Amino acid sequence: QLLADTLRKFQERGAEVNISRLLGRVRPEDVALLLVDLESAERRQVFDILSADFPEAAGDVLTEMAPAQRLELLENLPPERTARLLERLPVDDAVFVLEALPADLHDRLLELVDLSGRSEMQTHLAYREGSAGRIMAPDFFAQAEGETVQAAIAAIQQKRDLEMIFYLYVVDRDAHLVGVTSLRQLLLSRPAQTLGEIMQKSLIKVHVDTDQEEVAAQAARYDLLAVPVVDDQNRLVGIITVDDIIDVVKEEANEDLFKLAGSSDDELLYEERSLRIAGLRLPSLLVSIIGLLAVGFLLQYFQLQFQDALFLLAFVPVIMGLGGSIGSQTSTVAVRGLATGRLEAGAGRFGAFVVRQLRVAVLLGLACGLLVGVAALVFWQNPIFGLVTGLALFFAILSASATGALLPLALERLGFDPAVASGPVLSTVNDITGILIYFGLAAALLSHLAH
């Protein structure tokens, strides 16, 4: 906050020299946070000073900025200037910035960058979006297995241009990845030993087409600071470092969160554009409209069937509301379990998960059903109505829990993102099921309910 206040005071005075000095002392990550709270014109002014005086830092600030502010800034910068900033970034970071832009600006910038001779961006973008090849860094440190420890250490000391060196990867004469050793193991080994003698042959690696979510899961499972990426011939072509893995985790979490709400993480990019955000949210609302219309038709149908027992309608919101809440809770747990790999179908884990959720649903159904059944009995002085309401809520909760557990798996099997299971699709299914259970029980006991 102190930095932000100081920056605003310098801007009010037009003290560009002082702004430059301040920016030179602040880390790029903190500069990106400062830019968020500025007005559009102020943000461009600060970034102009930053890119003129500290071009290397300006590229890093671009990658750290909030998506919406970064898009607004790049849309107002001359494309040639933006291309020069991207040329200073590591390839994976430059690709990260590029792929978040609208298609027209993306293509224009990529064309300008290609003209500068940096065609490796095209190679990166050729990989499938969300794959290991798209997010890997092509600069890594690898040595031949016949190299000595002493020579490898000397080579590391000469490598000042690499972003991060966590591990030393060992390759054969054809660049095939055959092993890995940590820097600690390298320093503790005798200088005359070869890398082939000290390397670990059992290593964790991913293919260029591996989904980035799986890469993050592998890194978390084995506590890795970097994951090597190989091609079809097992040649080492890049590495994915821990900073990129953290970005993947954040990106996937954001994506799931927005899908659970029936929207898209593109809202982060277009947060200042109401029309665009409305377009992102509209499809899920249309699905909700269809579901609610179906519920409305069912209510109208049953209303005609129960002319003498219209008091049944009083507990419809309870049945629908509690069923929807239980279903959302269960599906959220299921979606996260699938995303983190804890629920792997075929290993029995998902089946055990469904059983556990049904046990919980039975307990919740008994508690809520008893409470609501007693309330119905007290208000309407009809034990049969209390029984119908309590049983209906019990089975509605049980059904909603089963649907919330199974629907994410079904969507994943069909090739859809399971995160959409907690959106309008689940709500619609649970609402219709709850209504059918409630009025189905009432129809079975209609003669006892009629006054």
Buried (B, 14 or more C-beta within 10 A) or exposed (E): EEBBEBBBEBBEEEEBEBBBEBBEEBEBEBBBBBBEEBEEEBBBBBBBBBBEBBBEBBBBBBBBBBBBBBBBBBEEBEBEBBBBBBBBBBBBBBBBBBBBBEEEBBEBBBEBBBEEEBEBBEEBBEBEEBBBBBBBBBBBBBBBBEBBBEBBBEBBEEEEEEBBBBBBBBBBEEBBBBBBBBBEBBEEBEEEBBBBBBBEEEBEBBBBBBBBBBBBBBBEEEEBBBBBBBBEEBBBBBBBBBBBBEBBBEBBEBBBEBBBBBBBBBBBBBBEBEEEBEEBBEBBEEBBEEBBEBBEEBBEEBBEBBEEBEBBBEBBEBBBEBBBBBBBBBBBBBBBBBBBBEBEEEEEBBEEBBEEBBEBBBEBBBEBBBEBBEBBBEEBEBEBBBBBBBBBBBBBBBBBBBBBBBBBBEBBEEEEBBBBBBBBBBBBBBBBBBBBBBBEBBEEBBEEBEE
